[in-house]
Amino acid sequence: MNRPALRGAALALLAAALFGLSTPLVQRAGAGCGPWATAALLYAGAALMGALSRRPVEREARVVRGDLPRLLAMALFGAALGPAALAWGLQRSSATGASLLLTLEALFTALLAAVLYREQLDRRVRAALGLLLAGGAVLVLDQGWGGGGQLAGLLAVLAATLAWGVDNTLSRGVAERDPSQVVAVKASLGVALTVLVAWLAGEGPPTAASALALFAIGALGYGLSLRFYLLAQRAFGAARTGSVFAFAPFIGAVAALALGDRSPGWPMLVAGGLMLAGVALHLAESHGHEHAHEPLDHEHAHRHDDGHHGHAHDPLPAGEHSHRHHHSPTRHSHPHVPDVHHQHPH
């Protein structure tokens, strides 16, 4: 493996580890803290990290005023409803089961993208999603047999994965903006929403230790994790970065076991095996065919060695940069994912 690819793989693994570890840690640090206050503290940390990791204006496209309605919707689902549901569910379920169930975020994201954006789900991807769904069903049924409290907790975690699936789908509309700025704005809006709901719900203030711990978990598990994820994409590519990051829920499950969670039985092992098989099958997808690119004018961070940016510069900037540029119509064939340049119908 060459050096950029090795660096990208290491960064993607760090991103997955930080996010995966955050789930059992939130369960511990959030004990006794209301779900809305927990969400506010987590995303306050993420907002700070997003603000600190913003890149210069010549490197990334800025968020514009027209993005605010979409960012507000992303904040509602991704930085308010999602983390609050997760926090509530974690206090009523096992950290191992909750970590594994987070894998279903990929299922909801894929289904919503297929419905709203007509993204193709080939036979292999449909089989992978079926395995993820089967694993989730085993988890929920197992907890249902064990008692209503555990079941309610896992259903709340399931609601969190749906909320984050909606957030992921909405984020497609700001994919060309500076991701760190998007996170900082979305997280700040989410903090305002969750603080307001926590006050209206009469949630008491957390202890200083809980507040500090949750803030740090949000900064590292949500903010810094995203930073590493974005850096990995630059060096490693979107598809391969996503492949490595898909193991974050399993890292969280292993961490929960290491921290003393003794709830898993054979149904949870079966569910984990089904989900792991689904992730592996999903990652094995290879989508490539001849496709056309229509004329396009837009602005986003890009390089000139990716096969899609051949416009002239004098002098040519070194590495990644951002400015408004034109794409001439072209037709070619290569493996691709439904990114900003590949949104053609099938």
Secondary structure, 3 states (H helix, E strand, C coil): CCHHHHHHHHHHHHHHHHHHHHHHHHHHHCCCCCHHHHHHHHHHHHHHHHHHCCCCCCCCECCCHHHHHHHHHHHHHHHHHHHHHHHHHHCCCCHHHHHHHCCHHHHHHHHHHHHHHCCCCCHHHHHHHHHHHHHHHHHHHHHHHHCHHHHHHHHHHHHHHHHHHHHHHHHHHHCCECHHHHHHHHHHHHHHHHHHHHHHCCCCCCCHHHHHHHHHHHHHHHHHHHHHHHHHHHHHCHHHHHHHHCCHHHHHHHHHHHCCCCCCCHHHHHHHHHHHHHHHHHHCCCCEEEEEECCEEEEEEECCCCCCCCCCCCCCCCCCEEEEEEECCEEEEEECCCCCCCCCCC
